């Protein structure tokens, strides 16, 4: 065996020590643990009162349709195929087309 072969046999174990092995704590595992810790520390106690979403549709002639008191607009529809509308003061649908025969407001509240 020549000197270069002996040198190679000596260097192989040294190179193996220098290569990084499997780390026990990767960044992903640390973050997973932190997230699990935070989620487990959050206390979820459902309220004894169960709330239900209650919705109605209010149809009105013309370009405006308003929700009853205590309800909020969640969507609008306009006659004559008008697809351009906006919500005013969270309670009123306003159709923006020049000719509209009806407006419907979808009104909801938590009951």
C-alpha positions as CSV (number, residue, x, y, z in Angstrom):
1,X,0.0,0.0,0.0
2,X,1.4,3.3,-1.0
3,X,1.5,6.6,1.0
4,X,-1.4,8.1,-1.0
5,X,-3.6,5.0,-0.1
6,X,-2.7,5.4,3.6
7,X,-3.5,9.1,3.4
8,X,-6.8,8.4,1.8
9,X,-7.7,5.8,4.5
10,X,-6.9,8.4,7.2
11,X,-8.8,11.2,5.5
12,X,-12.1,9.2,5.0
13,X,-13.0,9.0,8.8
14,X,-12.0,12.7,9.2
15,X,-14.2,13.7,6.3
16,X,-17.1,11.8,7.8
17,X,-16.8,13.6,11.0
18,X,-16.8,16.9,9.2
19,X,-20.0,16.3,7.2
20,X,-23.2,17.4,8.9
21,X,-25.3,14.6,10.3
22,X,-29.0,14.6,11.0
23,X,-29.8,17.4,13.4
24,X,-32.2,16.7,16.2
25,X,-33.8,20.1,16.1
26,X,-34.6,21.5,12.6
27,X,-36.2,24.9,12.2
28,X,-39.4,23.2,11.0
29,X,-39.7,21.0,14.1
30,X,-39.0,24.0,16.4
31,X,-41.7,26.0,14.7
32,X,-44.2,23.1,14.8
33,X,-43.6,22.7,18.5
34,X,-44.0,26.5,19.1
35,X,-47.3,26.5,17.1
36,X,-48.6,23.5,19.0
37,X,-47.7,25.0,22.3
38,X,-49.5,28.3,21.5
39,X,-52.6,26.4,20.2
40,X,-52.7,24.2,23.2
41,X,-52.5,27.2,25.5
42,X,-55.5,28.8,23.9
43,X,-58.6,28.0,25.8
44,X,-61.8,27.5,23.8
45,X,-64.9,27.6,25.8
46,X,-68.0,27.7,23.6
47,X,-70.6,30.1,24.8
48,X,-73.7,28.6,26.3
49,X,-75.7,30.8,23.9
50,X,-75.6,29.5,20.3
51,X,-75.9,32.2,17.7
52,X,-77.6,31.6,14.4
53,X,-77.3,33.7,11.2
54,X,-80.8,34.8,10.2
55,X,-81.3,36.3,6.7
56,X,-84.2,37.7,4.6
57,X,-84.5,39.2,1.2
58,X,-86.1,42.7,0.9
59,X,-87.4,43.5,-2.6
60,X,-88.3,47.1,-3.5
61,X,-89.3,48.9,-6.7
62,X,-86.8,51.3,-8.0
63,X,-83.0,51.7,-7.4
64,X,-82.9,51.4,-3.5
65,X,-83.8,48.6,-1.1
66,X,-83.1,48.9,2.6
67,X,-82.8,46.3,5.4
68,X,-84.9,46.5,8.6
69,X,-83.4,47.9,11.7
70,X,-80.7,45.6,13.2
71,X,-79.9,43.9,9.9
72,X,-77.0,44.4,7.5
73,X,-76.8,44.1,3.8
74,X,-74.8,41.0,2.6
75,X,-75.6,41.2,-1.1
76,X,-77.7,43.0,-3.7
77,X,-79.5,42.2,-6.9
78,X,-80.9,44.6,-9.5
79,X,-83.6,44.3,-12.2
80,X,-83.1,44.5,-16.0
81,X,-79.8,42.6,-15.6
82,X,-78.0,45.4,-13.9
83,X,-74.9,44.1,-12.2
84,X,-73.6,47.4,-10.9
85,X,-74.5,48.2,-7.3
86,X,-73.1,49.4,-4.0
87,X,-74.0,49.3,-0.4
88,X,-74.8,52.6,1.4
89,X,-74.5,52.9,5.2
90,X,-74.3,49.1,5.5
91,X,-78.1,48.8,5.3
92,X,-79.2,49.9,1.8
93,X,-78.6,48.5,-1.7
94,X,-78.2,51.0,-4.4
95,X,-78.4,49.9,-8.1
96,X,-76.2,52.1,-10.3
97,X,-77.8,51.5,-13.7
98,X,-79.9,54.3,-15.2
99,X,-83.0,52.0,-15.7
100,X,-83.8,49.5,-13.0
101,X,-87.3,48.3,-12.2
102,X,-86.5,46.6,-8.8
103,X,-83.8,46.1,-6.2
104,X,-83.4,43.3,-3.8
105,X,-81.2,43.5,-0.6
106,X,-80.1,40.3,1.2
107,X,-80.2,41.3,4.9
108,X,-78.7,39.3,7.7
109,X,-78.2,39.4,11.5
110,X,-77.0,37.1,14.3
111,X,-80.0,35.9,16.3
